């Protein structure tokens, strides 16, 4: 999957904003409070809507009144529209997912939910899923999509509650192919909220090991699984090789099970005979190891969102970390990465088509793109670096006012 465009209406500081032609690696910059975290929370919000329901997702963010844009009539809808490429019936198609959320009689309802894409090269997109207030229609014979003479069969459906996403309810069933594919994709998004304290220390040897958790609190378990599987895929050895290049002195990293059945990580410094347990290694060392564990996951996430990865990392490591994110986005199947940063050192590794900056005007967020600025594009073509241009004030209105 690759998200190609996002439109937000009445979603927190995004009154009506559209981002188009999104690359596989997107870097967001901007002053504090301009909406970078809000944009990332869009992905977390959709995942919460799917995991729980829309009411719960709103409650996790303070309720409907805190999510709908300030100054907007509370009778209006929160609108999210995402266009993305996704393989359906063996063709990579441009799919549009539209979600509108309202409050009606003090209850949260999905006012409109549409999943549409074109059946052929020409013509209007076909609504394979179209729901409003808990009921609607969904096509059940999408396997006949490429048979232009075959009539598609919509089926009337009613959900248990009006605040449940149709892609959640119908996406459980294979016959609703587009809804099923979208549900599986959203479930596998990773919105990082990594915490050094959560990642440190020994952990129970039994637990979730399929992927690195959002906070990184299962780092030891995931690393141990990769360590044990290294003979089959060599991924752990690749992570160690990357760590040796990026962190001076690191010679080896090895999970170890303690006598009481817990796991910890031991870091071997080439200057000393005995290794250090992860409790005593630097924040930056542990964070770099966690990012590499995430990026070399044997079952990569289709979407990664990482806020301010530069925290605790030495500036000279940030160029290489940016390259790791870019490689993930371009070499992993259907991968895409969104990163926010305040670091010129990280931004120096960016390409002109990858960078967006956010500004606030009259209380609402606007989004600008580096490659659409003639001056920035000209400087980058001459060999300048993006972080240096940002520090020189060429990102119009990006600095705090």
Secondary structure, DSSP 4 states (H G I P E B T S, - for coil): -EEEEEEEEEETTEEEEEE-S--SEEEEEE-TTSSHHHHHHHHHHHHHHHHS-HHHHHHTTT-HHHHBPTTS-TTSPEEEEEEEEEEETTEEEEEEEEEEEEEETTEEEEEEEEEEE-SSSSSPPEEEEEEETTEEEEES-GGGTT-TTSPP-EEEEE-SSTTS-HHHHGGGSTTSHHHHHHHHHHHT-EE----HHHHSS-EESSS--SS--SS-TTHHHHHHHHHHTHHHH-HHHHHHHHHHHHSTTEEEEEEEE-TTSEEEEEEEETT-SSPEEGGGS-HHHHHHHHHHHHHT-SS--S-EEEE-TTTTS-HHHHHHHHHHHHHHHHHSTT--EEEE---HHHHTT--GGGEEEEEEETTEEEEEEGGG-HHHHHHHHTT--HHHHHHTT-STT-S--
